[in-house]
Amino acid sequence: MAKKPGIFPTFFMSGFECSTFCWKDHGRRDLVDETQHRRFVDQDYEQLRSLGIAVAREGIPWPFVDGGGGGAYDFSHIDPMIAAMNRCQILPIWDLCHYGYPDGLDPFSDAFTERFAAYCRAAAEYVVPRVRGPHCFTPINEISFFADCGGDWGWVAPFKTGEEERKRLRLALCRAAIAGAKAIREVDPEARIVNIDPLVQVVAPPDKPELVEKARHETFEDTFVGWDIIAGLQHPELGGSPEILDIVGVNCYAFGQMQYAANGPHKALEPHAEGIVPLCELLKRTWDRYHRPIIIAETSGLAEGRPAWLKDVMEEAMAAVNAGIDFHGVCLFPAVDMPNWHTNEWLQMGICDVVDEDGTLRRVPFEPYVQELRRWQKELNRVTELDEDPFSDPVDLEDVVAAAKRLQPQPDKNWS
């Protein structure tokens, strides 16, 4: 029996790239198909089971499930995922909108919110009876980044550009996410809502002191607007509340520490550059603002740097636990490698790389990354392979707290 029960059955989690956006020069994309996750779903979930991971972020593809509105849905797209996760005893965190929405729908309209809420209700009605709980949902993934991609940079639909369009799209996505969360809880009042967005640090270029205030505003204010709205701290007329914010999922990558650029995406800082702050500090900012349970909902290094990245992230996470943060887990994302959206080159950031063998993407675990995961599982007294019933006890956070106290890692600026 856990002395301090966590929310999830395992501390370490993973997930699968499931974007369904309309891309600027490609049309509708389906990253589940591009990574062949649908084809190898049994193998992919068996791999997580063998790694002692019983939680996975998995997508429900709204554009394919909801073909034309009117309440007709085709959830057969996720039946293979449900069968595999039930067989392997993996708890899903369902992404209901991963940058993609149905054709012909205007995200700025009331119809968007209404149709999204109806879809969320139908999705919950479909999955809740079919998988074990707790039932976890992310209504709209990375609202802030989605607003950048679709509202400022013109990468994905609705292909808008400019600061005002970005803010307008972010507000529309928050409105829909709140409505979606409420619809889910009409089906399952105990459902957990995991609200995921990037955690960033932005600094001005050394030769442009006039941008210091803009960089500061983006770091300490703009980063949190989406979560603020969902928590009801801004635009309370939309119906947000701390109960809807529920679990805060922060995405942490090296490119989240950036140098401010007036136009387009900011430039990622080089390792050890001036202005980088410890991840522990970023986590503490989030905790101090919301006092809600936190997970790292996505993190990974690249190529050979993956083991060192996990070491850094875990040391920072343990420092955050020692600072009093209610911290519930780390999601190694993705489980299977994903392509660069712009170039389609494989990023080498997954637990498993892929090798193209005449069109078949063979999964190859990156062993140094796996071994670093194993090391941390042992440090935290976590399982390294799932037992017969991984749901029988949640994570005992006392073990995590004890490991953090024993290790006493110090926050640093080393983003490998």
C-alpha positions as CSV (number, residue, x, y, z in Angstrom):
1,M,0.0,0.0,0.0
2,A,1.4,3.3,-1.1
3,K,2.1,5.7,1.8
4,K,1.8,8.7,-0.5
5,P,-0.2,7.6,-3.5
6,G,0.5,9.3,-6.8
7,I,-2.0,9.8,-9.6
8,F,-0.4,7.2,-12.1
9,P,0.6,3.5,-11.9
10,T,4.2,4.3,-12.9
11,F,6.4,7.3,-12.5
12,F,7.9,7.0,-15.9
13,M,5.5,7.5,-18.9
14,S,5.8,7.7,-22.6
15,G,3.7,8.4,-25.7
16,F,3.3,8.4,-29.4
17,E,3.4,11.3,-31.9
18,C,-0.1,11.6,-33.1
19,S,-0.4,15.0,-34.9
20,T,-3.2,15.4,-37.5
21,F,-2.6,19.0,-38.6
22,C,-3.0,20.4,-42.1
23,W,0.6,21.3,-42.9
24,K,1.5,24.4,-44.9
25,D,2.7,22.6,-48.1
26,H,1.5,19.0,-47.6
27,G,-2.2,19.0,-46.7
28,R,-3.6,16.7,-44.0
29,R,-0.9,14.7,-42.2
30,D,-1.3,11.6,-40.0
31,L,1.8,11.1,-37.9
32,V,0.5,7.8,-36.5
33,D,0.5,6.5,-40.0
34,E,3.9,8.1,-40.8
35,T,5.5,6.5,-37.8
36,Q,3.6,3.2,-38.5
37,H,2.4,3.2,-34.9
38,R,-1.0,1.9,-36.1
39,R,0.7,-0.9,-37.9
40,F,3.0,-1.9,-35.0
41,V,0.8,-0.9,-32.1
42,D,1.1,-4.3,-30.4
43,Q,4.8,-4.2,-30.6
44,D,5.0,-0.6,-29.5
45,Y,2.9,-1.3,-26.3
46,E,4.8,-4.5,-25.6
47,Q,8.0,-2.4,-25.7
48,L,6.6,-0.1,-23.0
49,R,5.5,-3.0,-20.9
50,S,9.0,-4.5,-21.0
51,L,10.4,-1.1,-19.9
52,G,8.2,-0.8,-16.8
53,I,6.1,2.0,-18.3
54,A,2.4,1.8,-17.7
55,V,1.3,5.2,-18.9
56,A,1.2,6.4,-22.5
57,R,0.0,9.5,-24.2
58,E,-2.1,8.3,-27.2
59,G,-4.2,10.3,-29.7
60,I,-7.8,10.2,-30.8
61,P,-7.7,11.7,-34.3
62,W,-10.5,14.2,-34.3
63,P,-10.4,14.9,-38.1
64,F,-10.8,11.2,-38.9
65,V,-13.2,10.3,-36.1
66,D,-15.6,13.2,-36.8
67,G,-16.1,13.2,-40.5
68,G,-18.8,15.7,-40.9
69,G,-20.4,16.7,-37.7
70,G,-23.9,15.9,-36.8
71,G,-23.0,13.4,-34.1
72,A,-21.8,10.6,-36.3
73,Y,-18.4,9.3,-35.1
74,D,-16.1,6.5,-36.2
75,F,-13.9,5.5,-33.2
76,S,-12.7,2.3,-35.0
77,H,-9.4,4.2,-35.6
78,I,-8.5,3.7,-32.0
79,D,-9.8,0.2,-31.5
80,P,-6.3,-1.4,-32.1
81,M,-4.8,1.0,-29.6
82,I,-7.4,0.1,-27.0
83,A,-6.9,-3.6,-27.6
84,A,-3.1,-3.3,-27.3
85,M,-3.1,-1.1,-24.2
86,N,-5.6,-3.4,-22.4
87,R,-3.5,-6.5,-23.3
88,C,-0.4,-4.8,-22.1
89,Q,-2.1,-3.0,-19.1
90,I,-1.1,0.5,-20.2
91,L,-3.0,3.5,-18.9
92,P,-3.8,6.1,-21.7
93,I,-3.7,9.8,-21.5
94,W,-6.0,10.6,-24.5
95,D,-5.0,13.6,-26.7
96,L,-8.3,14.7,-28.2
97,C,-6.9,17.4,-30.4
98,H,-3.2,17.2,-31.4
99,Y,-3.0,20.2,-33.7
100,G,-5.7,18.9,-36.1
101,Y,-9.4,19.6,-36.4
102,P,-12.0,18.6,-39.1
103,D,-11.9,20.2,-42.5
104,G,-14.2,23.2,-43.0
105,L,-14.4,24.1,-39.3
106,D,-13.5,27.6,-38.3
107,P,-11.6,27.5,-34.9
108,F,-12.7,31.1,-34.1
109,S,-16.4,30.2,-34.3
110,D,-18.9,29.2,-31.7
111,A,-19.5,26.1,-33.8
112,F,-15.9,25.0,-33.2
113,T,-16.4,25.0,-29.4
114,E,-19.8,23.3,-29.6
115,R,-18.6,20.6,-32.0
116,F,-15.4,20.0,-30.0
117,A,-17.4,19.6,-26.8
118,A,-19.8,17.2,-28.4
119,Y,-16.8,15.2,-29.8
120,C,-15.1,15.2,-26.3
121,R,-18.3,13.8,-24.7
122,A,-18.6,11.1,-27.4
123,A,-14.9,10.2,-27.0
124,A,-15.2,9.8,-23.3
125,E,-18.4,7.7,-23.7
126,Y,-16.4,5.5,-26.0
127,V,-13.2,5.0,-24.1
128,V,-14.2,5.1,-20.5
129,P,-16.0,1.7,-20.5
130,R,-13.3,0.1,-22.6
131,V,-10.1,0.9,-20.6
132,R,-9.2,0.8,-16.9
133,G,-9.0,4.1,-15.0
134,P,-8.2,6.6,-13.8
135,H,-9.3,8.1,-17.1
136,C,-7.1,10.8,-18.3
137,F,-7.6,13.3,-21.1
138,T,-5.8,16.2,-22.7
139,P,-8.5,18.2,-24.5
140,I,-6.2,20.3,-26.7
141,N,-2.5,19.6,-26.7
142,E,-0.1,22.5,-26.4
143,I,-2.5,25.4,-26.8
144,S,0.3,28.0,-26.7
145,F,2.4,26.2,-29.3
146,F,-0.6,25.5,-31.5
147,A,-1.4,29.2,-31.4
148,D,2.1,29.9,-32.5
149,C,2.1,27.4,-35.3
150,G,-1.4,28.2,-36.6
151,G,-1.9,31.8,-35.5
152,D,1.6,33.4,-35.9
153,W,3.9,31.4,-38.1
154,G,1.4,30.0,-40.6
155,W,2.7,26.4,-40.4
156,V,-0.6,24.7,-39.8
157,A,-4.3,25.4,-40.2
158,P,-5.8,28.0,-39.8
159,F,-2.6,29.4,-41.4
160,K,-2.8,32.8,-39.7
161,T,0.1,35.2,-39.1
162,G,0.8,38.0,-36.6
163,E,0.7,38.6,-32.9
164,E,-3.0,39.5,-32.7
165,E,-4.0,36.3,-34.7
166,R,-1.9,34.2,-32.3
167,K,-3.7,35.7,-29.3
168,R,-7.1,35.2,-30.9
169,L,-6.4,31.6,-31.7
170,R,-5.1,30.9,-28.2
171,L,-8.2,32.3,-26.7
172,A,-10.4,30.3,-29.0
173,L,-8.5,27.1,-28.2
174,C,-8.8,27.7,-24.5
175,R,-12.6,28.3,-24.8
176,A,-12.9,24.9,-26.6
177,A,-10.6,23.1,-24.2
178,I,-12.7,24.3,-21.2
179,A,-15.9,23.2,-22.9
180,G,-14.3,19.9,-23.8
181,A,-13.2,19.2,-20.2
182,K,-16.6,19.9,-18.9
183,A,-18.2,17.6,-21.4
184,I,-15.7,14.8,-20.4
185,R,-16.7,15.2,-16.8
186,E,-20.3,14.9,-17.6
187,V,-19.4,11.4,-18.6
188,D,-16.9,10.7,-15.9
189,P,-16.9,13.2,-13.0
190,E,-13.6,11.6,-11.8
191,A,-11.8,12.1,-15.1
192,R,-8.3,13.7,-14.8
193,I,-7.6,16.5,-17.2
194,V,-3.9,17.0,-18.1
195,N,-3.3,20.4,-19.6
196,I,0.0,20.4,-21.6
197,D,2.1,23.3,-22.8
198,P,5.7,24.1,-23.3
199,L,7.8,25.4,-20.4
200,V,10.1,28.1,-21.8
201,Q,12.8,30.6,-21.0
202,V,13.3,33.5,-23.4
203,V,16.1,36.1,-23.3
204,A,17.0,39.1,-25.4
205,P,20.0,39.0,-27.7
206,P,23.0,40.5,-26.0
207,D,23.2,43.4,-28.5
208,K,19.5,44.3,-28.2
209,P,18.7,45.6,-24.7
210,E,15.5,47.1,-26.1
211,L,14.1,43.6,-26.3
212,V,14.7,42.7,-22.6
213,E,11.2,43.6,-21.5
214,K,9.6,41.7,-24.4
215,A,11.7,38.6,-23.6
216,R,10.8,38.9,-19.9
217,H,7.1,39.3,-20.7
218,E,7.1,36.2,-22.9
219,T,8.9,34.1,-20.2
220,F,7.0,35.2,-17.1
221,E,3.6,36.2,-18.5
222,D,2.8,34.9,-22.0
223,T,4.0,31.4,-21.3
224,F,1.3,31.0,-18.7
225,V,-1.7,32.6,-20.4
226,G,-3.2,29.4,-21.7
227,W,-2.9,27.7,-18.3
228,D,-4.2,30.9,-16.6
229,I,-7.3,30.9,-18.7
230,I,-8.0,27.3,-18.1
231,A,-7.5,27.9,-14.4
232,G,-10.0,30.8,-14.5
233,L,-7.3,33.4,-13.6
234,Q,-7.8,35.2,-16.9
235,H,-11.0,35.5,-18.9
236,P,-13.2,33.9,-16.1
237,E,-16.2,34.3,-18.3
238,L,-15.0,31.2,-20.2
239,G,-15.6,29.0,-17.2
240,G,-12.0,28.0,-16.3
241,S,-11.2,26.8,-12.8
242,P,-8.4,25.1,-10.9
243,E,-10.4,21.8,-11.1
244,I,-10.3,22.0,-14.9
245,L,-6.6,23.0,-14.9
246,D,-6.3,19.8,-12.7
247,I,-2.9,18.4,-13.7
248,V,-0.3,20.7,-15.3
249,G,1.8,18.9,-18.0
250,V,5.0,20.8,-18.9
251,N,6.9,20.0,-22.0
252,C,10.7,20.4,-21.6
253,Y,13.2,20.4,-24.4
254,A,16.5,22.1,-24.9
255,F,15.0,24.3,-27.6
256,G,12.6,25.7,-25.0
257,Q,15.4,28.0,-23.8
258,M,15.5,30.6,-26.5
259,Q,16.8,34.0,-27.7
260,Y,14.0,36.4,-28.6
261,A,13.3,37.0,-32.3
262,A,10.9,39.7,-33.4
263,N,9.6,37.6,-36.3
264,G,9.1,33.9,-36.5
265,P,10.2,31.3,-34.0
266,H,12.8,32.3,-31.4
267,K,16.3,30.8,-31.8
268,A,17.3,28.0,-29.4
269,L,20.2,28.9,-27.1
270,E,23.4,26.9,-27.3
271,P,24.3,24.7,-24.3
272,H,25.8,26.8,-21.5
273,A,24.7,30.1,-23.2
274,E,24.1,33.2,-21.1
275,G,20.5,33.3,-19.9
276,I,19.8,29.5,-19.5
277,V,18.2,28.7,-16.2
278,P,17.9,25.4,-14.4
279,L,14.9,23.3,-15.2
280,C,14.1,23.2,-11.5
281,E,13.6,26.9,-11.6
282,L,11.2,26.6,-14.5
283,L,9.2,23.9,-12.6
284,K,9.2,26.0,-9.5
285,R,7.7,29.0,-11.4
286,T,4.9,26.8,-12.5
287,W,4.2,25.3,-9.1
288,D,4.2,28.7,-7.4
289,R,1.7,30.0,-9.9
290,Y,-0.9,27.2,-9.7
291,H,-0.2,24.7,-6.9
292,R,-1.5,21.9,-9.0
293,P,0.0,18.4,-9.6
294,I,2.8,18.6,-12.2
295,I,4.2,16.1,-14.7
296,I,6.8,16.6,-17.3
297,A,4.5,15.6,-20.2
298,E,7.2,15.5,-22.9
299,T,11.0,15.5,-22.8
300,S,13.9,14.0,-24.8
301,G,17.4,14.7,-25.9
302,L,18.5,14.1,-29.5
303,A,20.6,11.2,-30.9
304,E,23.6,10.3,-28.7
305,G,22.6,13.0,-26.2
306,R,19.5,11.2,-24.9
307,P,21.0,9.5,-21.9
308,A,22.7,12.7,-20.7
309,W,19.5,14.6,-21.2
310,L,17.5,12.2,-19.1
311,K,20.2,12.4,-16.4
312,D,19.9,16.2,-16.4
313,V,16.1,16.2,-16.4
314,M,15.9,13.7,-13.5
315,E,18.4,15.6,-11.4
316,E,16.4,18.8,-11.9
317,A,13.2,17.0,-11.2
318,M,14.6,15.6,-8.0
319,A,15.7,19.1,-7.0
320,A,12.2,20.3,-7.7
321,V,10.8,17.5,-5.4
322,N,13.1,18.7,-2.7
323,A,11.8,22.2,-3.2
324,G,8.3,21.0,-2.3
325,I,6.7,20.6,-5.8
326,D,3.9,18.0,-6.1
327,F,5.6,16.1,-8.9
328,H,4.0,13.0,-10.3
329,G,6.1,11.7,-13.2
330,V,8.3,12.1,-16.4
331,C,7.1,11.2,-19.9
332,L,9.9,10.1,-22.2
333,F,8.5,11.3,-25.5
334,P,8.2,9.8,-28.0
335,A,8.4,6.1,-27.5
336,V,9.1,5.6,-31.2
337,D,11.1,8.2,-33.2
338,M,9.2,10.9,-35.2
339,P,10.1,12.9,-38.3
340,N,11.0,16.5,-38.4
341,W,7.8,18.2,-39.6
342,H,9.7,20.4,-42.0
343,T,12.2,18.0,-43.5
344,N,10.8,14.5,-42.7
345,E,14.2,13.5,-41.4
346,W,14.1,11.2,-38.4
347,L,14.9,13.2,-35.3
348,Q,16.4,10.3,-33.2
349,M,14.7,11.4,-30.0
350,G,12.6,8.3,-29.2
351,I,13.2,5.5,-26.8
352,C,13.2,3.5,-30.1
353,D,14.8,4.6,-33.3
354,V,13.4,3.4,-36.6
355,V,15.2,1.7,-39.4
356,D,13.6,1.8,-42.8
357,E,13.7,-1.7,-44.4
358,D,11.9,-1.4,-47.8
359,G,9.2,0.8,-46.3
360,T,8.8,-1.1,-43.0
361,L,10.0,1.0,-40.0
362,R,11.7,-1.5,-37.7
363,R,11.9,-0.4,-34.1
364,V,15.4,-0.4,-32.5
365,P,15.6,0.6,-28.8
366,F,18.5,3.0,-28.2
367,E,20.2,1.0,-25.5
368,P,22.1,3.8,-23.7
369,Y,18.8,5.7,-23.2
370,V,17.1,2.5,-21.9
371,Q,20.0,1.9,-19.5
372,E,19.7,5.4,-18.1
373,L,16.0,4.9,-17.6
374,R,16.8,1.6,-15.8
375,R,19.2,3.4,-13.5
376,W,16.6,5.9,-12.5
377,Q,13.9,3.3,-12.0
378,K,16.2,1.7,-9.5
379,E,17.1,5.0,-7.8
380,L,13.4,5.7,-7.3
381,N,12.6,2.1,-6.3
382,R,10.3,1.7,-9.4
383,V,9.7,-1.4,-11.4
384,T,11.8,-2.1,-14.5
385,E,9.1,-4.4,-16.0
386,L,5.4,-4.4,-15.4
387,D,4.0,-7.1,-13.1
388,E,0.7,-9.0,-13.6
389,D,-1.3,-6.0,-12.4
390,P,0.5,-2.6,-12.6
391,F,-2.7,-0.9,-11.7
392,S,-3.0,-2.5,-8.3
393,D,-1.0,0.3,-6.6
394,P,-0.2,3.8,-7.8
395,V,3.3,5.2,-7.6
396,D,4.3,5.7,-4.0
397,L,5.6,9.2,-4.0
398,E,7.3,8.6,-0.7
399,D,9.9,6.6,-2.6
400,V,10.4,9.5,-5.0
401,V,10.7,12.0,-2.1
402,A,13.2,9.6,-0.3
403,A,15.3,9.3,-3.4
404,A,15.4,13.1,-3.9
405,K,16.5,13.6,-0.3
406,R,19.1,10.9,-0.6
407,L,20.6,12.2,-3.9
408,Q,20.3,15.9,-3.0
409,P,21.0,17.1,-6.6
410,Q,21.7,20.8,-7.1
411,P,20.0,22.7,-9.9
412,D,22.3,23.8,-12.6
413,K,22.3,25.3,-16.1
414,N,23.7,22.2,-17.8
415,W,21.2,21.5,-20.6
416,S,23.1,18.7,-22.4
